[in-house]
Amino acid sequence: MTELVEVLFSEIQKNAKLIIDSQEKRGSVKENIYTYRINQKRMRIIKDDLEKLRSFMKKMGEEKQKVPSEKKKVKKMFREVNYLVRLKKASEFLFKEKVKGGSVWKVVMVIVLFVMGMTIFFYGLWFIKLRKEEKRKLKKIGFSK
């Protein structure tokens, strides 16, 4: 029975790693959609394996054969699956919503203008501070404007 749990656990880990690795790769929109669909199938496989693993763990718990390290691994795996489910929801939202090119450029221009404004503001403050410092130094040595 523990061999079956180990096999299931390794399969879950393998599929989760494949999903995480594929999410890190960037490609064209078609490739991302293709990867998303493959990852959906992998998620279904992970969920099925997790259900099997839960039932086996429950049976093992009834037999008092639980090992604390396995329990921690299962909790970690549940956390990772939870993370992947949230990632899936976010990607569904991003792929459902069609963003118009004009609105993207508007956002980019607002950000650029904001950064330019902040830069001008801080350079202005820096310039004023330098002038005051220069006047103070000139007064100190006896020259005044």
N, C-alpha and C positions, 0 to 999 in steps of 0.2 A: 504494500500500500504506500509506503514512503517513497518507493521508486517512482510510482505514478505521480505523486505530488511533486517530486523533483523534476520530472519530465514536464509537467504542466507549468511549473514555476519557470523553468528555463525557456519554455515556449513563450510565456508571457513576457519575460525579460527580452527575448530576442525580438518579438514583435514591437514592444514598446521602444526599444532602441532603434529599430528600423523607422518607426514613426518620427521619433525625435530627430534622427539623422536626416530624414527626408524634409523635415520642416526647416532645417538650417540651410538647405540648398535653395538657391533662387534661380528661376528660369523665366521663360516666357509665361504668359497667362495660361496658354493651353497646357504647358507642362505642369504648372501649379494646380490647375483643375484636375489633370490626370493624377497627380500625386495625391490630391485631396480625396479623390474617389478611391484610390488604392488604400489610403489611410483609413477611410471609413470601413472598408472590408476588414482591415487589420484590427480596428477597434471592436468590430463585432466578434472577431475571433478571440480577442483579449477578454471581452465581456463573458463569452461562453466559457472560456478556460477559467476565468475567475469564479464563475458560478460552480463549476466542477470542483475547483480548488476549495471554495467555501464548504461545499458538502463534504469533501474529504477531510478538511480540517475539523469540521464539526464531529465527524465520526472519530477522528483521532483524539479530539478533546474528550469525547465520551469514554475513550479507552485510556485516558490519562497519559497519552504519549506525546503531548505537545512539547516542543522544544522552544525555549524563549527566543532564540535567534531566528527561528523560522517565523515566529509570530511577528517579530520586528520587520522581517523581510516582506511579509504579506502586507503589513500596515504601510510600509514604504511603497509597495506596488500599488495599493489602493490610492495613495496620495498621488502617485504618478498618473494613474488612470484618471483621477479627478482633474488633474492639470490638463491632460489631453482632451477631456470632455469640454473643459472651458475653452481650450484652444480651438477646438472644433466649432464651438458656438461663435467665437470671435471670427473665425475664417468664414463661416456661413454668412455672418452679417456683412463682412467686407465684400464677399462675392455677390451677395444679393443686391446691395446698394450700388447703383451705377453712378460713379462720380463723373461729372462733366469736366472736360479739359479746362474750360474757362474758369470754373470755380477753383480748381487746383491752382491755377496761375494767380488768381486773386489772393488766395491764402499765402502763396509764396511771396507775392509783392507786399502784402501787409507785413509779413515777417521781416522782409528786407528793409522796408521803410521804418519799421520799429527799431531795428538794429542800427540803421543809419541815424535816426533821431537820438537814440541813446548815446551813440558814439559822439555826435556833435555836442550834445549836452555835456558829457563828461570831459571832452577836450576843452570846451568852453570853461568849465569849472577849473580845470587844470591850468589853463592859460591865465585866468584871473588870479589864481593862487600864486603862480609864478611871478606875476607882475607885483603883487603885494609883497612877496618875499624879496624881490629885487629892490623895491622901494625901501624896505626895511634895512636891507644890507647897505644901500647907498646912504641912508641916514646915519647908520652906524659908523661909517668911515668918513662922514662929513660932506658928502655930495648929496645935494637934494635937487630935485627937478622942479 
